[in-house]
Amino acid sequence: MRLKVGVNGYGVIGKRVAAAVMKQDDMELVGIVKKSYDFSVEQARAAGIRVYVPGEEDMKAFEAAGFSVAGTLKDLLASVNVIVDATPGGVGAQYKPVYSAAGVRQVYQGGEKKDVAQLSFSSLCNYVQALGAVSARVVSCNTTGLLRLICGVNSKVGVRRARAVIVRRGADPREVKRGPINSIELDPPKAPSHHALDVQSVIPIDIVTVAVAVPTTLMHVHHVTLRLERSVTRADVISILESTPRIMLVNAERSGITGTAGIIEAAREARLRYDVPELVIFEDSIRVDGDEVMLFQAIHQESIVVPENVDAIRALAKLEEDPMRSITKTDESLGLSKRLW
Ligand code: NAD
């Protein structure tokens, strides 16, 4: 029997996680919860997804639009084993007592504080720790990207410390109220940025991050410096990255891609919603000096956490005890690959 899953919050992350759950042969999407009526609920219905609302008071707007909902969050919780909370940052914590009272396992997102869940989660780092847990918090998009790199390398050559400069997109494409900023804004002005603490909520590592926000909506970019436990060659690093799941190397000379616009342009042809859930590493930027590795990487903020959400569901429900088997199953179902063309 398939694991029954619900998704509360049907925005950037929720709609992608819901679609990803529908692609798993060991899971069934029972429904999603949408607070306000808009085009996306019509699209959900057209995709065969049952739409619920948070409470009875939210039904009016749907009824006015002639849309009949399947019930309330409470009804959905009564028929699922796992709920994925994809509501705006901080709202998930408010729902926690409701989820707990319903006795369902819970997956939260990176906008929540780490104490919302039993553990913070990243598939390549701590899948096994999440087995059978009641709740897990999938860390943010930037942290997911950092952790894929760090844990991927660490599994082959120990990582002693990490330093990263994070260049954050100013807003997601649909966030009209955050607008284009005319600044390279220190975000936050102090070092370290919260991303280092977020990484440490998953693995104990010496890490410092700083961040700036820039006027783009496409992707984040990081410049990362890793100090390893021993000297390596550039070829060693490329080979490690090539064999790490969910990491894609992009070579400027062969592809003509030198930045985030090129990645997204390629993804527009190759992928639904131009999603790139892989961590993209610019191969030409990889520089190795003894035990020090430096590189640029890009993160598609809207989709990178989706595979980790699927793994988190699988780990909590103990559908698969082996991390690599879950990762492979998720990646094959979602079409992750080593190239966009
Ligand atoms: P979003 O604003 O796109 O979507 C949130 C959805 O929740 C919306 O559909 C909204 O209507 C709904 N909602 C609001 N209040 C609600 C309530 N009380 N009950 C039920 N639904 C409610 O947000 P998002 O970008 O998808 O972010 C969701 C979470 O994922 C946050 O924790 C965020 O930090 C995290 N996250 C976001 C990104 C990103 O780049 N967008 C990346 C990684 C993680």
Residues whose N, C-alpha, C, O or C-beta is under 5 A from the ligand:
A	BS01	NAD	N8 G9 Y10 G11 V12 I13 G14 V33 K35 S36 P54 A86 T87 P88 G89 Q109 G110 G111 E112 S140 C141 D172 Q301 E302 V305
